[in-house]
Amino acid sequence: MANASIARSTSIRLAAFYISLFLFSFLGANFVAYNMIAAYLYERLDSHVMERFREISSTYEVSGVDGAAAMIRSHGPAIRGQETLYALKDPEGDFLAGNIDVSTVPPGFSTRAPTSHEAAPNNYRLYRKNLDGYDLTVGVSYDDTNRLRSIALISFGWATAIVLAGGLGAGAVLAFRTRRRIARLSDAMKSVGAGDLATRLPVSLRSDDIDVLATEVNIALAQLQASVAAMTQVTTDIAHDLKTPVGRLFLTLEAASESKDQTATRSLIEKAMSEVSHIAGTFEGLLRISQIESGARRSRFAKVNISELVAEIHDIYSHIVEDAERSLVLSNDSRNTASFIWGDADLLKQMCVNLIVNAMRHTQRGSRIAIGVTTQAKRCAIVVSDNGPGIPAAERQKVFKRFYRLEKSRTTEGTGLGLSLVKAISDIHGATISVKDNRPGLIVETEFPRKQ
């Protein structure tokens, strides 16, 4: 199984493929180079033959046939492996000088072997030509040329062997290292599969494709870990937050079941219905937040004038805020400005309402609540502020968590999901939300990218 696994390894296959490709390319280059060297050696041999032939023919032109014959004789008798062969015949075909029988040698260049004087078969390059009726033949041994060709062939063979060995070694090392890295990635993913979401894939300093992939997976794992942690926290928060109303509901229904007074029973049932409504509101808020966070509402996005939207919210809720013995003012004249963003008008209205209601719940009677829009070249923001008690700096980012409440706000109404919904709406619009000190009070600013 291990051998089969190694054979199926992508790194092994890639290494084998590239080694084979390089080897065939190298062999092809060697083949071309070898043939070019061989052609050059044969060309050089022909030049050497012609040099010897011109040497004899020049002597013939200066000293006549006797001088040419004397030069040929000066090279001595033929022996096995002799480098140069000569033959000179007169016009009648009589042998004058030399060390080969040229009866079977054709005119011009040839590679046929001589048949006498112990010359090795097929081992000479010959050139035969007529000089004023005299027949001159010159031959040079192939031995040096063949020796150089053999050396070149052996050199190419050794080079191929070295390249193959080096390629196999480098490929094996590369495949082993890649396989080892993949094994570490696999081990890390097994740990994640076993439930350890804190595990991260190892990333080297190479910044190669595997590292890029590992980095992306680590980002996804971090997001998954955060999501699972948030879900776990939400589950815990739901259990904690609903424990009290469910307990009250149980006690109320128990009291109603034991009551014999019809009026008291009706009152207890109404109280139980109120508790059920509170619990239902909690789950409705959670479902709405989940729907928004899933991005399902993006299909309803359109161009929205938030200045006009904020002015509309002010007109509707100013009387409601006044009934709660507080005031709601438009912090700037949004009716005469146009600040467009890309978004869902209903969700943006819900966000503004939640911020106003949150300010109402956490301010004293007579407090002033302001809502307005600030506009810059590329950004615009919805700003809701109040002059209430505010929030401590250490607590400001925590208020957007589900079911989070300040200790002093435990007795106020609500599910603890209002600002979580605001944060979800802000996120789906690509906005940034910040909580600042109003000295006194609080400023909640939600900044959106502006649509021209």
Backbone torsions as a table, in degrees:
resi	resn	phi	psi	omega
1	MET	NA	-39.3	180.0
2	ALA	-63.9	-42.6	179.1
3	ASN	-63.6	-41.3	178.7
4	ALA	-63.7	-39.8	179.0
5	SER	-63.8	-41.8	178.6
6	ILE	-64.4	-41.7	-179.7
7	ALA	-63.4	-32.5	-179.7
8	ARG	-85.1	-5.1	-177.4
9	SER	-62.4	131.3	179.1
10	THR	-62.2	-39.9	-179.9
11	SER	-63.0	-41.2	178.5
12	ILE	-65.0	-44.5	-179.2
13	ARG	-63.6	-43.3	178.7
14	LEU	-63.9	-42.7	178.8
15	ALA	-60.9	-45.5	179.7
16	ALA	-63.1	-40.4	-179.5
17	PHE	-63.2	-49.0	-176.9
18	TYR	-70.8	-33.9	175.4
19	ILE	-64.4	-44.9	178.8
20	SER	-62.5	-44.3	179.8
21	LEU	-61.5	-45.4	180.0
22	PHE	-66.1	-39.6	-178.8
23	LEU	-63.9	-45.8	179.1
24	PHE	-64.4	-38.0	177.2
25	SER	-64.6	-42.2	179.6
26	PHE	-65.3	-42.2	177.8
27	LEU	-62.6	-40.8	177.8
28	GLY	-62.6	-42.8	177.8
29	ALA	-64.5	-40.7	177.5
30	ASN	-62.4	-41.1	179.8
31	PHE	-61.2	-45.3	179.2
32	VAL	-64.4	-45.4	-179.0
33	ALA	-63.4	-41.4	-179.5
34	TYR	-62.8	-43.8	179.9
35	ASN	-67.0	-34.8	176.6
36	MET	-67.0	-41.6	178.0
37	ILE	-64.2	-44.4	179.7
38	ALA	-61.3	-43.0	179.2
39	ALA	-62.5	-40.1	178.7
40	TYR	-65.1	-42.3	-179.6
41	LEU	-63.6	-41.1	178.8
42	TYR	-67.9	-36.7	177.8
43	GLU	-66.0	-40.4	178.1
44	ARG	-65.7	-36.7	178.2
45	LEU	-63.7	-43.0	177.5
46	ASP	-61.8	-38.9	178.1
47	SER	-64.1	-38.8	179.1
48	HIS	-65.4	-41.3	177.2
49	VAL	-60.4	-44.4	-178.2
50	MET	-67.6	-34.2	176.7
51	GLU	-61.5	-45.8	178.9
52	ARG	-63.6	-40.1	-179.8
53	PHE	-64.4	-44.0	-179.5
54	ARG	-66.2	-31.9	177.5
55	GLU	-61.1	-47.1	179.4
56	ILE	-68.1	-43.9	-177.6
57	SER	-65.3	-34.7	177.0
58	SER	-65.9	-41.3	176.9
59	THR	-63.0	-38.5	177.9
60	TYR	-61.4	-42.4	-178.1
61	GLU	-67.5	-31.8	-177.7
62	VAL	-88.3	-46.9	-171.6
63	SER	-110.2	0.9	179.2
64	GLY	80.1	-173.4	-175.7
65	VAL	-66.7	-31.5	179.5
66	ASP	-66.6	-41.3	177.8
67	GLY	-63.4	-41.1	179.4
68	ALA	-64.5	-42.2	-180.0
69	ALA	-65.2	-37.7	179.1
70	ALA	-64.7	-40.0	178.6
71	MET	-63.6	-40.9	179.6
72	ILE	-64.3	-42.8	-179.1
73	ARG	-65.6	-27.9	-178.0
74	SER	-65.6	-17.7	178.2
75	HIS	-79.0	-8.0	173.6
76	GLY	86.5	177.1	-179.0
77	PRO	-72.0	158.2	179.8
78	ALA	-73.4	138.6	172.3
79	ILE	-131.8	163.6	-179.1
80	ARG	-62.3	130.5	177.3
81	GLY	83.6	9.9	-179.8
82	GLN	-62.3	141.9	-172.5
83	GLU	-69.3	-43.0	-172.9
84	THR	-124.9	138.7	177.1
85	LEU	-118.0	146.0	-179.8
86	TYR	-135.7	155.6	171.2
87	ALA	-154.9	128.7	178.7
88	LEU	-129.3	124.1	179.9
89	LYS	-123.7	149.5	177.7
90	ASP	-83.0	175.1	-177.9
91	PRO	-59.5	-23.8	178.7
92	GLU	-84.1	-4.5	179.0
93	GLY	92.3	7.1	178.2
94	ASP	-77.8	140.7	-178.2
95	PHE	-75.4	119.9	-178.5
96	LEU	-97.8	-43.0	-178.8
97	ALA	-163.2	156.9	176.3
98	GLY	134.6	-174.2	-176.6
99	ASN	-137.8	18.3	176.8
100	ILE	-140.2	158.1	173.7
101	ASP	-97.6	118.0	-174.6
102	VAL	-105.9	21.3	-177.6
103	SER	-62.8	-27.2	-178.7
104	THR	-107.1	7.1	-178.0
105	VAL	-89.0	124.6	179.6
106	PRO	-77.9	162.3	176.1
107	PRO	-63.8	155.6	179.6
108	GLY	80.0	-160.6	180.0
109	PHE	-78.0	142.8	174.9
110	SER	-154.8	164.2	178.6
111	THR	-122.2	14.4	178.2
112	ARG	-68.7	146.3	-177.9
113	ALA	-81.0	147.9	170.7
114	PRO	-70.4	160.3	-174.2
115	THR	-112.3	8.9	-179.2
116	SER	-145.9	179.4	177.0
117	HIS	58.2	30.0	171.2
118	GLU	62.4	24.8	176.3
119	ALA	-75.3	141.1	-178.1
120	ALA	-70.4	136.3	-178.9
121	PRO	-59.8	141.7	174.4
122	ASN	53.2	37.9	-174.1
123	ASN	-121.5	9.6	-176.6
124	TYR	-134.6	147.3	172.1
125	ARG	-102.0	120.5	-172.6
126	LEU	-112.2	149.6	173.4
127	TYR	-137.6	125.0	-176.1
128	ARG	-123.5	133.2	-178.6
129	LYS	-153.3	150.9	-179.7
130	ASN	-88.9	131.7	177.2
131	LEU	-118.5	97.8	179.1
132	ASP	52.0	40.9	179.4
133	GLY	96.0	-21.4	177.1
134	TYR	-84.9	142.9	-176.6
135	ASP	-103.8	115.6	-179.4
136	LEU	-115.7	130.3	176.4
137	THR	-127.3	133.8	177.4
138	VAL	-127.4	136.9	178.0
139	GLY	-133.8	142.4	178.0
140	VAL	-122.4	139.5	-176.4
141	SER	-65.2	143.7	173.9
142	TYR	-79.9	-5.7	-170.1
143	ASP	-56.2	-51.0	-178.5
144	ASP	-63.1	-42.4	179.9
145	THR	-63.2	-45.9	179.6
146	ASN	-65.4	-34.8	179.1
147	ARG	-64.8	-44.4	178.5
148	LEU	-65.2	-38.5	178.4
149	ARG	-64.9	-39.7	177.9
150	SER	-65.4	-41.0	178.0
151	ILE	-60.9	-43.6	178.8
152	ALA	-62.0	-43.0	-179.2
153	LEU	-64.4	-43.2	178.9
154	ILE	-65.0	-40.3	179.1
155	SER	-61.7	-44.1	177.9
156	PHE	-64.3	-37.0	177.9
157	GLY	-63.1	-46.1	178.1
158	TRP	-64.4	-40.7	178.7
159	ALA	-61.1	-41.4	177.9
160	THR	-63.3	-42.4	179.3
161	ALA	-63.3	-42.3	179.6
162	ILE	-65.1	-44.4	179.0
163	VAL	-62.6	-42.8	179.3
164	LEU	-62.9	-45.5	179.6
165	ALA	-63.8	-43.8	178.4
166	GLY	-63.7	-42.1	178.7
167	GLY	-63.6	-43.2	178.2
168	LEU	-63.4	-41.7	179.2
169	GLY	-64.9	-47.9	179.8
170	ALA	-64.2	-41.1	178.3
171	GLY	-63.2	-40.7	179.2
172	ALA	-64.7	-42.5	178.8
173	VAL	-64.0	-45.9	179.8
174	LEU	-62.0	-44.7	179.9
175	ALA	-63.3	-41.2	179.6
176	PHE	-63.4	-45.0	-179.0
177	ARG	-65.9	-41.8	178.9
178	THR	-65.0	-42.6	179.1
179	ARG	-63.9	-37.9	179.2
180	ARG	-66.7	-40.0	177.8
181	ARG	-64.8	-42.5	179.3
182	ILE	-65.0	-36.0	177.6
183	ALA	-62.7	-39.9	177.8
184	ARG	-66.0	-39.4	176.7
185	LEU	-62.9	-42.2	179.8
186	SER	-62.9	-42.8	179.1
187	ASP	-62.3	-40.5	179.3
188	ALA	-64.4	-41.6	-180.0
189	MET	-68.3	-32.2	175.4
190	LYS	-64.4	-38.4	177.2
191	SER	-64.2	-40.1	177.3
192	VAL	-63.8	-43.7	178.7
193	GLY	-62.3	-28.5	178.9
194	ALA	-80.4	-3.4	175.3
195	GLY	112.2	-4.1	-179.9
196	ASP	-87.7	86.9	-176.4
197	LEU	-75.5	-7.7	177.1
198	ALA	-81.0	-11.1	179.5
199	THR	-67.7	140.3	177.3
200	ARG	-127.4	147.6	178.8
201	LEU	-70.5	139.8	179.0
202	PRO	-68.1	137.6	179.0
203	VAL	-123.4	124.9	-179.2
204	SER	-88.0	-176.9	179.2
205	LEU	-91.3	2.9	-176.8
206	ARG	-72.9	-29.3	-176.9
207	SER	58.8	37.0	178.3
208	ASP	-88.1	-171.1	-175.9
209	ASP	-60.3	-39.6	-179.7
210	ILE	-64.9	-39.3	179.1
211	ASP	-66.8	-39.6	177.9
212	VAL	-61.9	-45.0	178.8
213	LEU	-63.4	-43.8	180.0
214	ALA	-62.0	-39.1	178.8
215	THR	-63.8	-44.0	179.0
216	GLU	-63.8	-40.8	178.0
217	VAL	-64.4	-39.5	178.9
218	ASN	-63.3	-38.7	176.7
219	ILE	-62.9	-44.1	178.4
220	ALA	-63.6	-39.6	179.1
221	LEU	-65.4	-38.8	178.4
222	ALA	-63.7	-41.5	177.9
223	GLN	-66.4	-40.0	178.3
224	LEU	-63.8	-42.9	179.2
225	GLN	-61.5	-42.7	179.1
226	ALA	-64.6	-40.0	-179.9
227	SER	-65.8	-44.8	179.3
228	VAL	-64.7	-40.5	177.9
229	ALA	-62.9	-39.9	178.4
230	ALA	-65.2	-41.7	178.4
231	MET	-63.2	-42.0	178.4
232	THR	-62.6	-42.5	179.6
233	GLN	-66.1	-39.9	178.6
234	VAL	-62.7	-43.4	178.4
235	THR	-60.0	-44.5	178.4
236	THR	-63.8	-43.3	-179.1
237	ASP	-64.9	-39.6	178.4
238	ILE	-62.2	-47.0	179.8
239	ALA	-60.5	-41.6	-178.6
240	HIS	-70.7	-43.3	-175.6
241	ASP	-72.2	-31.9	-178.1
242	LEU	-89.8	-9.9	-179.1
243	LYS	-59.4	-44.7	-178.5
244	THR	-68.2	-52.3	179.8
245	PRO	-64.0	-34.8	177.3
246	VAL	-66.9	-39.7	176.7
247	GLY	-63.3	-43.8	178.0
248	ARG	-63.1	-40.0	179.3
249	LEU	-62.0	-43.5	179.5
250	PHE	-61.6	-46.4	-179.1
251	LEU	-64.9	-38.5	179.6
252	THR	-65.1	-46.8	179.3
253	LEU	-65.4	-36.6	177.2
254	GLU	-63.4	-42.9	178.3
255	ALA	-65.4	-38.0	179.6
256	ALA	-66.3	-37.2	-179.9
257	SER	-68.1	-26.3	-178.0
258	GLU	-95.1	-13.9	-177.0
259	SER	-74.5	139.6	177.4
260	LYS	-106.5	-5.7	178.8
261	ASP	-90.9	120.3	-175.4
262	GLN	-63.4	-40.1	-179.8
263	THR	-65.4	-43.6	179.0
264	ALA	-65.7	-38.5	179.2
265	THR	-63.1	-43.3	179.3
266	ARG	-62.3	-40.6	179.2
267	SER	-64.1	-40.4	179.0
268	LEU	-66.9	-38.2	178.8
269	ILE	-65.5	-41.3	177.5
270	GLU	-62.5	-38.9	177.2
271	LYS	-64.7	-40.0	178.1
272	ALA	-64.7	-39.9	178.4
273	MET	-63.7	-35.8	177.2
274	SER	-64.3	-41.1	177.9
275	GLU	-64.8	-41.7	178.0
276	VAL	-62.3	-40.8	178.5
277	SER	-62.1	-39.7	178.3
278	HIS	-64.4	-43.6	179.4
279	ILE	-64.5	-44.0	178.7
280	ALA	-61.9	-39.1	178.0
281	GLY	-62.4	-37.2	178.0
282	THR	-62.1	-48.5	-179.6
283	PHE	-68.1	-35.4	177.6
284	GLU	-63.2	-41.4	177.5
285	GLY	-63.2	-42.4	178.7
286	LEU	-62.9	-43.3	179.5
287	LEU	-64.4	-38.3	-179.8
288	ARG	-66.8	-42.4	177.6
289	ILE	-62.0	-44.0	179.6
290	SER	-62.2	-40.2	179.3
291	GLN	-63.5	-42.7	-179.6
292	ILE	-67.0	-45.5	-178.3
293	GLU	-64.7	-25.1	178.6
294	SER	-72.6	-14.4	179.9
295	GLY	84.1	9.0	-177.0
296	ALA	-63.7	-25.7	-176.3
297	ARG	-83.9	-4.2	-179.0
298	ARG	-64.0	-25.8	179.9
299	SER	-65.5	-16.3	-178.8
300	ARG	-98.7	6.2	-178.2
301	PHE	-66.1	142.3	177.1
302	ALA	-153.3	176.2	178.6
303	LYS	-73.9	123.8	-175.0
304	VAL	-125.7	132.4	173.6
305	ASN	-89.5	100.4	-174.6
306	ILE	-72.5	-22.4	175.7
307	SER	-64.2	-44.6	177.9
308	GLU	-66.8	-39.3	-179.7
309	LEU	-64.3	-43.9	-179.7
310	VAL	-65.5	-40.2	177.9
311	ALA	-62.5	-38.4	178.4
312	GLU	-65.2	-44.0	177.9
313	ILE	-60.9	-40.8	178.8
314	HIS	-60.5	-45.9	-178.3
315	ASP	-62.2	-38.0	-176.9
316	ILE	-75.1	-42.2	-169.6
317	TYR	-97.5	-7.7	-179.4
318	SER	-61.2	-38.1	179.7
319	HIS	-71.5	-37.6	179.1
320	ILE	-64.4	-40.9	178.9
321	VAL	-66.7	-38.4	177.9
322	GLU	-63.2	-38.2	177.8
323	ASP	-62.9	-26.8	177.3
324	ALA	-88.3	13.0	177.0
325	GLU	63.1	39.5	172.8
326	ARG	-136.0	171.7	-179.5
327	SER	-122.2	144.9	177.5
328	LEU	-121.6	120.4	-177.8
329	VAL	-121.1	154.5	174.8
330	LEU	-90.4	113.8	-169.1
331	SER	-69.5	-21.4	172.4
332	ASN	-145.4	168.1	-174.0
333	ASP	-80.6	79.3	-177.5
334	SER	-69.2	-16.7	-176.6
335	ARG	-69.1	-25.2	-174.8
336	ASN	-103.7	7.3	178.9
337	THR	-121.1	160.8	178.3
338	ALA	-129.1	116.1	178.0
339	SER	-125.7	104.9	-174.1
340	PHE	-97.7	139.2	171.5
341	ILE	-133.6	170.8	176.7
342	TRP	-101.8	114.7	-176.3
343	GLY	-172.2	-170.6	-179.7
344	ASP	-104.6	113.1	-175.3
345	ALA	-60.5	-40.4	-178.7
346	ASP	-63.6	-42.7	179.0
347	LEU	-66.3	-38.6	179.3
348	LEU	-65.3	-38.3	175.5
349	LYS	-64.0	-42.7	178.5
350	GLN	-59.8	-40.4	179.2
351	MET	-62.9	-46.4	179.6
352	CYS	-61.9	-43.7	-179.8
353	VAL	-62.1	-45.0	180.0
354	ASN	-60.4	-40.4	179.4
355	LEU	-67.0	-39.9	178.1
356	ILE	-66.0	-46.8	179.9
357	VAL	-62.1	-40.2	178.3
358	ASN	-62.2	-40.5	178.0
359	ALA	-65.9	-38.5	178.5
360	MET	-62.5	-41.1	-175.5
361	ARG	-70.2	-28.6	-172.0
362	HIS	-112.8	19.6	174.1
363	THR	-123.7	159.2	179.7
364	GLN	-82.6	167.2	175.1
365	ARG	-61.0	142.4	-178.5
366	GLY	87.4	-1.7	-179.2
367	SER	-71.7	158.6	-178.8
368	ARG	-111.3	126.8	177.5
369	ILE	-114.6	132.9	-179.3
370	ALA	-123.2	143.8	175.6
371	ILE	-135.2	140.4	-178.9
372	GLY	-169.4	-176.6	-178.3
373	VAL	-128.1	132.9	171.2
374	THR	-111.0	142.0	-173.6
375	THR	-127.5	134.0	172.5
376	GLN	-123.2	-175.1	-175.3
377	ALA	-61.1	-47.1	-176.6
378	LYS	-117.7	-2.1	-177.3
379	ARG	-134.0	153.1	171.4
380	CYS	-145.1	155.0	-172.3
381	ALA	-139.5	145.2	169.3
382	ILE	-95.4	124.9	-175.7
383	VAL	-120.3	124.7	175.2
384	VAL	-120.6	126.6	-178.2
385	SER	-135.1	161.0	176.1
386	ASP	-148.2	170.7	178.1
387	ASN	-115.5	36.1	179.3
388	GLY	-82.4	-156.4	-176.7
389	PRO	-73.9	-17.3	179.7
390	GLY	75.3	-170.4	-178.7
391	ILE	-131.1	135.8	176.4
392	PRO	-57.1	145.8	-176.5
393	ALA	-56.0	-37.2	-177.9
394	ALA	-69.3	-17.7	-175.4
395	GLU	-102.1	-7.3	-167.6
396	ARG	-65.0	-38.3	-180.0
397	GLN	-80.8	-16.4	-179.2
398	LYS	-78.6	-19.8	-173.8
399	VAL	-66.9	-15.1	-179.7
400	PHE	-88.3	-2.6	176.9
401	LYS	-76.4	149.7	179.3
402	ARG	-63.6	135.0	176.0
403	PHE	66.2	9.2	-179.0
404	TYR	-78.6	135.4	176.3
405	ARG	-141.0	144.6	171.3
406	LEU	-68.0	152.1	-176.6
407	GLU	-58.2	-38.1	-178.2
408	LYS	-75.2	-7.9	-178.5
409	SER	-105.6	8.2	-176.3
410	ARG	-61.4	-29.3	-174.6
411	THR	-89.7	-6.0	-180.0
412	THR	-79.3	159.6	179.4
413	GLU	-71.6	165.4	176.5
414	GLY	119.9	167.1	-177.5
415	THR	-100.1	-9.0	-175.9
416	GLY	79.6	17.7	-178.0
417	LEU	-115.1	-3.5	-174.8
418	GLY	-59.9	-50.3	-179.4
419	LEU	-75.7	-25.1	173.4
420	SER	-63.7	-39.2	177.1
421	LEU	-66.4	-40.2	176.9
422	VAL	-59.0	-44.3	-179.9
423	LYS	-64.5	-41.2	179.0
424	ALA	-62.9	-42.0	178.9
425	ILE	-65.8	-40.8	177.7
426	SER	-60.8	-45.5	-177.0
427	ASP	-64.4	-41.9	-177.2
428	ILE	-67.5	-22.1	177.7
429	HIS	-92.3	2.9	-178.8
430	GLY	68.4	25.7	-178.2
431	ALA	-94.5	163.2	174.0
432	THR	-114.8	132.0	-177.5
433	ILE	-114.6	136.1	-178.5
434	SER	-135.7	149.4	179.3
435	VAL	-116.7	125.0	-175.8
436	LYS	-127.7	163.9	178.0
437	ASP	-83.7	129.7	179.4
438	ASN	-96.2	-11.3	174.8
439	ARG	49.1	73.5	-2.0
440	PRO	-91.1	170.3	176.0
441	GLY	101.7	-158.6	-171.3
442	LEU	-139.2	145.6	173.2
443	ILE	-122.3	125.3	174.1
444	VAL	-113.4	115.2	-176.7
445	GLU	-115.7	124.0	178.0
446	THR	-113.8	111.3	-172.9
447	GLU	-102.6	127.9	-176.4
448	PHE	-113.9	151.1	168.6
449	PRO	-69.7	132.0	-173.9
450	ARG	-83.4	141.0	175.9
451	LYS	-104.4	120.0	-177.0
452	GLN	-74.4	NA	NA
